[in-house]
Structure formats: structure tokens, C-alpha cells
Amino acid sequence: MKQAILAFALSAAALSAQAGELNYNYIEGNYTGLAVEDIDMDGFGIKGSFEFIDNIYAFGSYRDVSDSGLHFDETNIGVGYAKKINAKTDWTNELSYVYNGAHLTAGPNVSGSGYQVATGLRSMVSDKFELVGKVNYTDVADFGSGFGANAGAVYHVNEMFGLNAGYDYSNRDNADVNGWSVGARYSF
């Protein structure tokens, strides 16, 4: 009897780990916002990730927001490494190229590029609920440099579809930058 209970418990644990594994192959579409000091903008974003070698993945994101004649876009393209901490949690390290552009309807356009380094944790806290948290350092020409952090969550409706939300903060040259997003994820 004890062997049957042990076999059942091990089988349940194995199925639970399979159902709640982290997937680095996805694409997301988001409604997003960005607040820089007293300027609030909203718009859309897209992001994705693709694991091309075990534990190594490429990722990218694009955010396009505007308000009252100001238009801002950000592109982030990079590579990451995921180190398993346990069956449901990875430690991630990322390096990316960042491009920022700001355009005024009746004024100058400013753009710049730079880089971002980030490290953090990504974890399936249950079979359907994923959490991510990272700290980063960003340096983008005329858009400043500084440390930041972000947090996000995904509710996996099934293996392919999920609902996501995220928040990010950075302090670039003493300017507070707050961003948020809500959207949907398709995993493949």
C-alpha cells in the first residue's frame, strides 16, 4: 500500500512539473502605458522570446505610446541565459540593445541607442500562474542611464494561451520612468 501511495505521489509530482514548466517560446500583444515625470502616455506593445539552444534564448520587445503631441517608442532586442534553480524556477541573465525615440508633433525628434543588462527570477508558482522579477541597468544616449526593476505575471489559461500583466520602473538620470502593460500571450 505504501508503495502504491508513493508511486501515485511521484506520478502526480511529475505531471505537475510538466504542466507548469517555464516556456521561452512565446509572443505577446499588450495595451501599455508609460509615465515620465508628469507626462502620461499609452499605446501598444509587442514582445516575444525564442529558445534556440537549451537555456539560451533571444528576446525582443517594442512599445509605442503617445499623448498630446508627444510620441515615444522603444525597441529592445537581446539574448538571455536561463539557469534552472529548481523544476519551476529559473535565474535569468540578459543583455540587450535598446533604441528610444521621442517625436514631437510641432518640434524636434530625438533618438538614441544603448544597452541594458538585467538579472532576475522567473517561476511557475502553480501549474497556471507564473511570476517574473528582474533588476536592470540601462544606458541610452540622450535618454539617460540608471537602475530599474520590473515585475510581471502570467495566468496560463492552457498550454498555448495566457493573460499577462507587468510593471517596470527605472530612474534615468534622476527622472522617474514608470511603465505598465496588460495583454495576452501565445506560447508555442
N, C-alpha and C positions, 0 to 999 in steps of 0.2 A: 504494500500500500504506500509506504514512504517513497519507494522508487517511482511509482506512478505519479504521485504528487510532485516530486522533484522534476520528473520528465515534463509534466504539464507546465510547471513554473518556468523551466528553461525554454520551452516552446513559446510560451506567452512572451517572455522577455525578448526572444529572437524576433518574433513577429512585431513587437512594439518597436524595436530598434529599426527594422526595415521600414515600417510605416512612418517613422518620424525622422528619417535621415536628412541631413542637410544636402541641398541640391544647388550646385553652382551654375546650372544651365537654366536661365530664365530671361524673360523680358517683361518690363513693367510700363504701364502708362499711368500718369499721375496728373491730378489737379494740384498745383503747387503755389506757394506764396513766398515772398521774400521781403523782409523789413530791414532797411539800413537806416539807422538812427530814426528820423521821423518820416521816412518815406516807405509806404506800404504798397507792394506790387503783387499781382497774382497773374497766373497763366497756366502753362502746361509743362510737363516734363516727361522724359522717357529715359529708362535706364535698363541695362542688361548685363549679363555675365555669361561666360562660356568657359568651362573647364576643358583645356586642350591637352593637358598631361595630368596624371594623378597629382593632386594637391596644388597645381598651378593653374590659374585662371586669368583670363582677360576680362576687363570690365569697361563700361563706358556709361556716361550719362549726359543728358542735355536738358537745360532748363531755360525757358523763355518766358519772361514776366514783363509786365508794363503797367503804368498808371500815369495819367495826366501828362502825357507828352514825353515821359521817360521810358525807355525800353532797355532791358538788361537781359543778356544771355550768357550762359556759362556752359562750357564743354569740358568734360573730364574723361580722359582715356588712359588706362593703365593696366598694370599686371599685378597679381596678388599671389601670395603663398598661404595655404591653409594647413596648419599643423593640428592634428587631432589631439585633443586633451583627454577626451573620453568618447564613448559611442555617440553622444549627442551634442558635443561642444567642440568647436574649433577656435584656435587662436589664429587670427588673420593679420597679415602684414602686406601693405600695398604701397606702390609707388606709381604716380600718375602725372601726366601732362595736363595742365589746366589753362584754358583760354577764357577770358572775360571780355565782354564788350558792352559798352553803355552808349546809347544813342538818344540824343535829344531831338524832338521834332523841330525846334527852332534854335538849334545850337550845334556845338561841336560833337563829334564822335570820338570816343576814347576806347582803346582796346589794348590788351596786354596778355602775355602768356607767361607761364611759370610752372611750378610743380607743387605736388602735395605728397607727403608721406603720412601714412596712417597705420595704426595698430589697434586691435580690439578683439572682442569675443563675439562669436555667433553661435547660438544654441537653440536646439529644439527643447523647449521646456515641457512640452507634452507632444503627443503624436500630431497635433494640428496647430500648435502655437509656437512660433519662432520669435526670438528676440535677438537684437544685434546692438552692440555699443562699441564706439570707437573714439579714440582721441587722434588729433592730426595736427600737422603743421603745414601751412600753405604760404607760398610766396609767389605773388603775381604782380610784377612790374608796378604800374601806376595804381593798382588796386590793393596794394599793401601786403603785409605779411603778418602772421601771428598764429597762435594756437587756437584750436577749436575742438569740439566734440559733437558727436551725433548719436542718436538712438532711434531704433525702429522696431516695428513688429509686423509679423505676417500671420494672418489666420489662414491656414490651408484648408479650403473648402473640400478639396480632394487632391489627388496627386498632381493634377495639372493646373488647377486654378486656385488663386489665393487673393485675399484682400490685405492691403498693406497701408501703413501709416508711418511717418517719420518726422523727426525734428532735428535740425542741426543749428549749431551756434559757432560763431568764430569772432575773434576780436582781431581785426586787421588794422594795424597802426592806430590803435585806440578808438576805432569805430566798431560798434556792435552790429553784427550781421546775424539775423535770425531767419531761418527758413523752415518750411513745413511742407508736407505732401501727404495726400491720400490717393489711393488708386487701386489698381488690380494687377496681379501677376499671372503670367502664363509660364509654367515650367515645362521643360522638355527633356 
